[in-house]
Each structure stands twice: as C-alpha cells, then as structure tokens.
Amino acid sequence: MIDIHDTELPPYPGGAGFRDDDASRDGARKVNRDGSRVTQCAFVLQAVERAGPAGIDAYSIFNLPDAQFRDLSTCRARLSDVKKQGKIAKKGERTPGEAGVSVNLWIAARYVPAVPEDQGDLFGLAA
C-alpha cells in the first residue's frame, strides 16, 4: 500500500508517476530526488519542438546522440509527462517502429490544429 505521506513520492503530475510495486516506487523516488525527470522532460520537449510539424516518435528521441535515457520505457514515460503538461500531443499519425509495430508521432502543442468554435457538438445536434 502506498503511504500518502511519502514526501519522496508526491502525487502525479507534481512527481513522477509510478505503479503499485516497490521497484516502480523506488524508480519514482530516484528521478524525483536527482532531478532527472525534469531534465529528461525538458530534453523530450526540445526534441519534439525541433521536429516541427512533421513530428517525431519515441524511438527517434531515444536514439538521439545526447539522449539521457537508460531505456525506451523511460523516454516514453517522459513523453507522457510532457503530454499531460499540455506541451505536446499525438499527431494523429503513426509510423513503423523498430519492433514492427506502428508508433505514435508527437508534435508540439502549437502544431495541433485548432477546432473551430462554431463547430457543433455532434452529440448535441439532432440527427
């Protein structure tokens, strides 16, 4: 059971996300304590911003020469962090990934197409 008073595990999004197991909590404590979550999030955001409207996938970010991730899952976790901060979004397109499965392309929030204000609510309109 998670101790809600564990100051090294502040609730997400203020702290790193974690699952309900010791290894995941230990990992969250580490990245909260040493600041690597913050620097990794900044790295992800910069990579997505540099990719422009074409977008970039997690494999490409992970494989950048100056990437600071020990594994792909950490890179994906930081993409999720930055997405939840509203700074990036899925482009809505996928590209072939290294494991033979299509993966999401990520774009900076400023490249997300705006929805016109006069667009009706599909479910609120009569058919």
N, C-alpha and C positions, 0 to 999 in steps of 0.2 A: 504494500500500500504506500502511496506517495504521501510524504509529510508536507502539508500545505505551508508549513513554516520554514521549509528548507530554503534559506536565502540564496544558496548557490543555484537553485532551480526556480527562478522567477517564472511566473506563468507566461506562456507564449502570447503575444509576439515580443514581449519585453526580453525574454530569454529564449535560448534555443529550445526547439521542440524535442520531445523525447517520448518513447514508448514506455509502457509499464513493466520494465525489467531493469535489473541492476546495471547491465552493460550500457544500455541506452542512457540511463540517468548519469552514469559516470562520464560518458561522452559529452552530454549536455553541460555538466559541471565544468569539464575541461575547457570547452570552447567559450563558455561564459567567463571563466576565470582568466584565461590567457588572451582574450580579445580576438582570437582567430575568427570567430563568427562574424564580427564586424568587418574585419579586413577582407574576409572571403566574400561577404555580401557586396562590399564596395568593388571588388575585383569583378564579380559577376555582372554588376550593373554597368561597369565601364565596358566590359566585353560586349554586352548586349547593345549599349549605346553606339559603340564603334561599328557594329554590324549594320546599323541603319535599318531602313525599312525591309531589307531582304531577310533579316532575322538570322538567328544562329541557334544551333542545337547544343545540348549539354555535352556531347562528345567533343565538339569543336572547342568549347570553353575549357573543358578538362585537359585537352591536348595542347593548349596554348603554351608556348615556351616558359612563360613566367607564372603559370598556374600554381596555386598554393594548396591543391587538394591531394590528399593521400589516396583517395579512391573516387570513382564516379558517383557513388551514392552521396558523398559529402557535397560534391558540386551540385547535384540535383536538389539536395536539401537547401542549399543557399539560393538556388533559383526559386524554390518555393517560398523562402523567407522574403525575397525581394518582390515576388509576385504579391504576397499578402500585404506588403507595404504599399502596393499600388503603383510601383515604379516600372514594372514590366508586365507583359501579358503574352498569352499564347497567340501566335499569329493567325491560327486557324488553318494552317497548312502543316503537313508533316513531310519528313524527308527520311530516306533509308538510313537506319542506324547501323552501327558496327556489328550488332548482334543479330542482324537480319530482320529486325522489327522496326517499323516506321516510328520516328520520334518527333516530338513537337519542335517547332521553331519558335523562338522567343523574340519579341520586339519590345522596344522602349514604349512606355505608355503613350508618349506623344505621337506615335505612329498608329495608334489604334483608331480606326475610322469612327468618326462621331455619328451618333444616331440622331437623325433629325427630330427636333422637338415636336413637330406636327405629326409624326408617325403615330398612328393609333395603336392602342393596346389590342393585340389580336384576340385576346380572350374577353375583352370588354366590349368588343363590337358585335353587333348582331350578324348572324350568318346569312 
